[in-house]
Amino acid sequence: MKLKILHETSYSYDTPVEALVQSLRLTPSAFEGQRVGEWVISVSGGQRGAAFRDGAGDWIEAWTVRGPVDVVTVSIAGVIETRDTAGVLRGHRESVNPLVYLRDTPATASDEALQTLADSVEGEDALDLAHRLAAAVNEAIEFVEGATEASTSAAEALELGQGVCQDHAHALIACARARGLPARYVSGYLHSTEDGKPHDAAHAWAEIHVGSLGWVGFDAANACCPDERYVRLGSGLDAQDAAPVRGMAFGISVESLDVRVHVEEVQQ
Amino acid sequence: MYYNEMIEEGAVRAPYAMLSDWVETMPAEIRQMKQAEAEALFRRIGITFAVYGEGGDPDRLIPFDMMPRVFLQSEWRRLERGIKQRARALNAFLRDVYSRGEIVRAGRIPARLVYQNEAYEKAVVGIVPPRGVFSHIVGIDIVRTGRDDFFVLEDNCRTPSGVSYMLENREIMMRMFPGLFRNNRIEPVDQYPELLRRTLASVAPAKCEGTPTVVILTPGHFNSAYYEHSFLANLMGVELVEGSDLFVDGGFVYMRTTQGPKRVDVIYRRIDDPFLDPLCFRKDSMLGVPGLMDVYRSGGVSIASAPGAGVADDKAVYTYVPEMVRFYLGEEPLLQNVHTWTLWKDDDYRYVMENLKDLVVKEVHGSGGYGMLIGPKASKAEIEEFALRIKANPGNYIAQPTLALSTSPTFVDEGIAPRHVDLRPYCLCGDRVELVPGGLTRVALREGSLVVNSSQGGGVKDTWVLTE
C-alpha cells in the first residue's frame, strides 16, 4: 500500500516563549514492512540539531526554535510504501536487548486485576499466548474515546473498562510483562480501521517479543496485528517513552495544541 | 581480632613511628586547642555534613580526627594497581553492556542483572563515548582486615562524592601542623583538581573545536553536596552551572555568559540520571537541560559519568566484578571482593536466613548505611522484622559477613585509641587511568563501632601515603 501522510501540529502560546526544544521521533522505522519515500520534517522558524538512529532503531531529530515566538508548527509530509508482514518486525536493525522491555513503568505497572487478566489465558507457545493476551485486553477494555486521559495507567484503564488505543497498548504491555514476555509501546499512524471507516488520528499499539519471531505487533484496540495500513514510527517502554514528540518551551505561557493527521492511500 | 594499623605484635609499625612520638609529646591543652582550631577552620570554609549523599543535618560538621591514617609506599602501590585494574574492568563492562553484551552472551553474568537493572539506560545503547569511558571518576570503597588483606566493599561509578574532604583534610592538617609535613615525606594530593580537569578535557567530543570547555552541573545550593560542587569548580577553574544556565541549540549545548552563549564540551554532572533531561527521562524534572540527551547521543557533548553508568555499581552486579576483570582484561583480580551471598539463589538464601545474627544484609540499591541489617548489633525483634522484609523480596538483598575492619589510631579524650576505618580512593579515567596517592578515610568514632557512615557517628581523617 502506498500511503501519503500529512501530520501537522501547531503549538500556540498566549504570550510568546523565549525558545522551544523538541525531540522528534517522526520518521517511519526501516524494516521489511515499510519503505520510506520522500519524507520531510519541518519546524517553523526552527533549526535542526542532532539527528541520529538510536539503539532501538528509531530515527530521532532534535529541533530548536529561537524566540520570541507565539506559534510553532511541526509538519510532516511524506510518502511510504507498506507491506503486510503479519505484524512481524522483520529486518529492523536495533541493538537493545529485549529483556530491557520487561521493566515496568508507572503507566504499565501491573496490579492484581492486570495479573488476573494476564493469567486468564493460556497459549500453546509464546506467540499464541501473545495473541490470546491481546484478545483478552480487547475484551476487557471497551474502545471509548474521552473516557481516559494521557496520564491514565494500564491499571486505571482496566478498572474503568474503557479506553483508547493508548490504554489498550499499556494494558497489553502490562499483561505480557506479567507473563514474562518483553513488551513495548509503539507509536505510529493508521490508515483506516478494520471496518473501513477513515481514521484520522495518530495511532498506537504494542509489540511483544516472542522468541523465534522477535518483535511482533499487536493492536489490542482493533483486535488485530498491524498490517499494511499501519505506519510504525518508534517504540518505548510506554507512551511517554515512545512519544513521537517530546518538547519543552521556555517561558511562562499557556500552550494550546492543534493536531491534524491525514493518512491517505495513493493510487499507483 | 581486628588488625591494628599502628601496632603489630606490641610494637609501633614503621608508618606510624613518627606520629607516635608526635602524639606522645603533644600536651593535652595543645591538642584541645588544635582540635578547636580545626573545627573553626572547617566551619569557616563551610564544609559540613554531607558525605556520599547520606543526607542528615546539612549544617552539622562532620567530625574531623587530627590523627592521620598512614600507608607505606609499598602498601599503596599494591592498592593502586588493584584499584586501577578494577576501574578499567568496570569501564570495559559498561562499554560492553551498552553494545554487544559479550559478557552476558558468554554466560558470565545473568542477563537479568544487567538488562532489567533500573540503572540500565536504554537511551545509551549503541553509544561509544569518547575514549570508551563511561565512568570517569570511580570511587572504590576499600576495607582492610589484615596487613596484606584489602577487600572492596563497593564500587561507585556514578558521581562518587567526598573528594572535597580528602582535599580539605590535607589542607587543614598542613595549616595546623606544618612541622609534620616537614618531618614526614608525604605524597601530595592537591594535584587532584588539575588531574580531574585534565581527565574531563581528555574526553571532549570529537566535534569539540579548540580547548574543551568543561562545566560542573549541580542541582543547586539546596543539594547536600553543593559545597563540594562549588569547591571543585573553583579549584579546577571551570564554571559551576545549574540546568537553567545551559541550553540546547542546533545540536550543541551552550552556557549563558555575560559575553553571550558559550559552547560546552564536557559536563561533569552531579545530577542523577532521571533528572538530566526532561525530554528523555523524567519529564517533570526542572534540574536538567531539555534536549541534552539528543546532543549527547549524537556526539555533541560529553557527560561524566555517562548516563546509565550506574548499572556497573549496584550490590548485585558487584559480585561479578572479579569476573569482569578476568573476562575483559584477562588478568586475575588484584583486589578481592568481600564474600557476598545473593539472596535470589536458594542455597545462599537458606544460609543467610539461618545466620542473620552474624551477617550484614544490604539492599541491592541502598546506600549510606540505610536499609541494612547489622546482625551482631541487632535485637531479636529487629532481626525478625528484617527477615520478613527479605522474604517479601529476596532479590532485593545481599548479605556479607561482618567484616573485621582494621583500626587506625584516633584521638579520644584519654589520648589515642584504635577506631575502625575504611577508605575511598578516587580513580580518574580519561585518556589515562590515574589515582592520587590518598583518598578519604572514614572512621567510626564510637568505641567498638564498625559503622563509618557520617550519618551514624562516623568522622574523617587525613590519609597519608609515605614516599619511599
Interface residues (C-beta under 8 A of the other chain):
Chain A: A19 V21 Q22 S23 Q47 R48 G49 A50 A51 F52 D54 G55 A56 I60 A62 T64 R66 S95 V96 N97 L99 V100 L102 R103 L237 Q240 R246 G247 M248 F250
Chain B: Y98 S99 R100 G101 V104 A111 R112 V114 Y115 Q116 E118 Y120 K122 A123 V124 V125 G126 I127 F247 V248 D249 G250 G251 F252 P278 L279 C280 K283 P290 G291 M293 D294 V295 R297 S298 G300
